[in-house]
Amino acid sequence: MSKFSFVDLTPDSILDAVESIGVYAESGLLALNSYENRVYQFKAEDGHRYVVKFYRPERWSKAQILEEHAFAFELAEAEVPVVAPVIIEGQSLFEHNGYLFALFPSVGGRIFEVDNLDQLDVLGRLIGRMHQVAKAKPFEHRPVISCEEYLQTAKVQLQASNLVPMALETAFYTILDLVIKETTSQYKNVETIRLHGDCHAGNILWSGDALMFVDLDDSRQGPAIQDLWMMLSGDRNNQLLQLDTLVAAYEEFCDFDHSQLKLIEPLRAMRMVHYMGWLAKRWDDPAFPRNFSWFAEDKYWEQQILALKEQLAALQEAPLKLLP
């Protein structure tokens, strides 16, 4: 099995893996939208619907995955709505033919609406409750959001991929270096807690009358604002209104450090660069050229040069600031 590969993960091997923990599929396997891992939904003979997730080889260690699971169980114990793994005979992480996998209950729901202030109010309280639990102790094995990983390593991955068109290399790497320099100068001495880590609308569902977090796969240490800023959209005035709604609700359960507002644009820049590096790193996986074909087109890189210029300007603006 090659590094990061799912080449041996056939339908038969998936069913064998599930049956190895005493769960038997009654329906076929429905592949869910996930590129980093491989995720499948099915109905079992016990009448329940499950989701089985196979972790990408060599991405996380067993200790890191188990720490993710432990965080989910801790949140569930505190009655914070989250989809936690199924425990079978005292275990939540299993292995079959070299692949680590976990089983989750299948949860349906409505998509979260980022431009709905009433929903943002509910979400702010939910994130506050999550962070109240998260502050109790740090992760020991999972990584910290850092400029080294999100910027420097991502740049190395882009350079190694040779996907940036030669005619655009100078323009692209010149603006990228400026963004990296400015972001690194602003993102330092950061107080961190355990985070969801990838808290965007796709990882939040309305289940019944309540919001629920799904997918803690990217959970790590980082600043609290990381789990809030991705909910902001529109122009500056709209973002201020959204942020005020989120923070006011958040502070009903957890203190918020308003000095972290200055980290929003550095974190946005880090996410932009990290995303490009992630695509470059995974380009050998056939699923990536098939689903992200635009990543190899000149037009994409021209757009990224413009986007990085705009982000550099945003980094040089005064940060968002809420009224007392």
N, C-alpha and C positions, 0 to 999 in steps of 0.2 A: 504494500500500500504506500503510494508516494506521499510526500509531505503535503498536508492540507487537502488530501484527495478524498472524494467520495466514490471512487471508481468501483469499489467492491460492494457498495450499498445497493443491492438489487432488491426488487419487491420480495423475493423469497427470503433474503437475509433479514429484511425488516420484520417480516412476519415471524421468522425464527427467533429473532431477538425478543419480540413482544411475548411470544409463547414461552420463552425461557424464564420469564418472571410470572408465569401462570395466568396470563391474560390472552384470550383467544378472540381474534377478530371475526365478526359475523359479516361485516360489510367489506368492500374494497377500501383501498387506501386513497385518500384525497390529499394531494400535495398542497400545502399552504404556502403563502408568499413569504419565503425566507431564503436569502442568498448566503448568509454567513453559515447557517446550519442547514440541516434538512429536517423538515417538520411535516408530519402527516396526521390527518384526522381519520378516525374510524369508529365504528360502533362495535362494541364487544358483545360476546354471548351473554354477559351479565345484564345487558340492556342499557349500559351506560355508554356515553360517547367520550372518547379520549383523544388526546393529542400526544403523539410520541415525538420527542425531539432528539436527534442525533447531533452531538456536538462536533464541530469541525475539528479534525485531528490536529493536535499540537498547538491549538489556540490557547486553551485554558488547561491548567493542571487539574488533577482530581481535587486537590486542596482548594483551588480557586472556585471550582464548580460547587463543591460542597459548602463553601462559605456563602455563595449566592443562595443556595437552597436554605441554609440556616437563617439568612436574612429574611427570606420569604416566610419561613415558619415563625420567626420572631414577630413579623408584621401581622401575620394571621392571628397569632396568640393575643396581640394587642387590639384585635378586631379592626385592623386596617384592611379594607378589601383588596386582596391581591390573589392572583392565581398561583398557588403554591404546588410543588410537585406532589405526586401520589407516593405515599410510603407503603412499601410492601416488605413484610418481614423485617422491619426496622431499617430499611434502606430506601434512599431516594435516587441514588445514582447506580447505574448498572453498566455492564460491559458485555459486548458480544462481538466476536471476531475482530477485536481491536478497536471497536467503536464504543465510546461512552454515550449512554443515552438515559433519558428520564421520561417519565410518564406524567401527564397533566390532565386534569378534567377539562373537557371541552366546554368553553363558556361562550355563549352568544351575547349579542348586545348591539346597541346603536353606536354609531361613531360619534365621538366627542366633537362639538362645534367650537372651534377656537375663537370665533367672533361673537359668541353668545356670552354676555356678561353674567347672566344668571348661572350658566354652567361654569364659568371661570371662578365665580364665588364659591361654588361647591368644590371645585378642584383645589382652590387655595387652601381650604380647610383640610382637604384630604392630604395634600402635600405637607401641610403643617403637622398633621398627625403622624405621617410617615417619618418626617425629620425628627419629631420628638422621640420616636423609637430609635432612629438612626444615630442620634447623638450619644446614646448610652455607652457605646464603645466603637473603636475603629475597626476596619478590616485589617486582618493580619497578612492575608495572602493576595488579595486582589489589588491591582495597581492604582496609582493616583493619576488624575488628569494632570498632565505636565506638558510644557513646551517642547521638551526633548522628544516625547513620543508623537505628539500631535502636529508638531511643526518640523523639527529637524529630521526625525525618522521618516516622516511622510515625504519630505523633499528628496531624501536618498532613494526612497522607493520609486518616486516619479522619475528621477534621473536614470535609475537602473532599468526602467521599463522601456525607455526610448519611444514613448508614445507621444511626447510633445513634438509636433512637427518642427523640423530643423529650421524652417524659415521663421518660426515664432519663438524659438528657444530663448534668444536674447531678451526679447520683450517680456516673455513670461517669467523667466527666472529673475530678471531685474526687479519687477514689481513684487514677485513672491518674496525675494530677500528683504525688500523694504517692509512688507507686511510682517514677516517673521521678526525683524528687528524691532519694530514698533510694538508688536504684541508681546514679545519677550520682556520689553522694558516695562510694560504695564502689568503683566501677570506674574507677580512675585509676592512672597510673604503672605500666601493665601491660607486662610484657616479652612480646614477640610472636615467633612463628615461623610458617613456612608450615604450613597445616592442611588436613586433609580438609575441615573446615568444617561438614559435615552428617553427622557420624558417628553414625548410629543404626542400629537393627537392619535396616531396609529397605535400607540401602546396604552390607550385609555378607552374603556368601553362603558356605556350605560348598560348595566345589567339589572333588570328590574327597575327600581327607583333609585339606584345608587351607582356611583362611579366605581370602577374597579381598575387597578393597575394590572397590566399583563407584561410579560417578558422582561425579567430582570437580568437578561444575558449580558448587558453592558454595565451592570452595577459596579461602582468603584468609588474610591475616595475622591472628593472634590468639593468646591465651594457650594453652599446651599443654593445660590442663584442659578446654578446649572440646571436644576430641576424646575425652574420657573421661566427662564428667559425664552425658551423655545415656544412658549404659548403666545408670544407677542407678535403682532402682525400689523400691517398698514403703516401709515405715516407716524411721525413722532407723537402727535397729539393722541392718536388712537392707542399707541403703545403705552403712553403715560396713563391713560384711563384704564387699560387692561392691567397694567402693572399695579396700579393703586387698588384695583379690585382684588387681584391675587394676594397682594401683601396684607391688606386689611383682614382678609379671611384667614390667611396663613398665621397671622399673629394672635388669633384666638387660641391657638394650640402651641405655638412655638415662637420664640423670639427671633426676629429677623435683623441681621446686621446690614443696615442701610449702606454702609461703606462698600458692600459687595456690588452695588449697582454699577460701579465703574468697571466691573469685570465682564459686563454683558458683551461689549463689542470685542474685547480680546477672546472671549469664549466663542463668539460667532466666527471670528477669523480662524481660530483653531479648528472648529468643526469643518469649515470650508476646506482647509488644507488637508486635514485628516481624511476627509471623504475622498478627495482625489488620490491621496496616497493609498487608501484602502482599495479603491478600484484598481490601481496599478499593481498592488501586491497580489490581488486575486485574479489577475488577467489570465493566468494559465488555467483557471477553472473554466471549462467550456460554458458554464451557465452565465459567465460575465460578458464575454464578447457577444453572446446570443441576446442577452437582455439589456446590455448597455453599449450597443454598437456605436452610438454617438460619441462615446468617450475617445474613439480613435479618429474622429473627424476634425478637420481644421477649424470648422465653425465653432465647435465646443471650446477649443482652446482660445480662440479669439474672444468668445464670451467670458471666459475665465479671466483673461487679462483685464477686461473691462470691470468685471465683478471685483477683482482684487484691488483695482484702482479706487472703486467706490468704497470698498471696505477700509482701505487706508485712510480715506477722507473721514469715514465714520469713526475710526480710531482716534483721529485728531480733533474730533468735536467734543464738546463738554458732555459728560455722561448724563443719562436720564436721572432726574432727581425728583423725588416725591415731596409734596408739601408736608410739613410737620403735622 
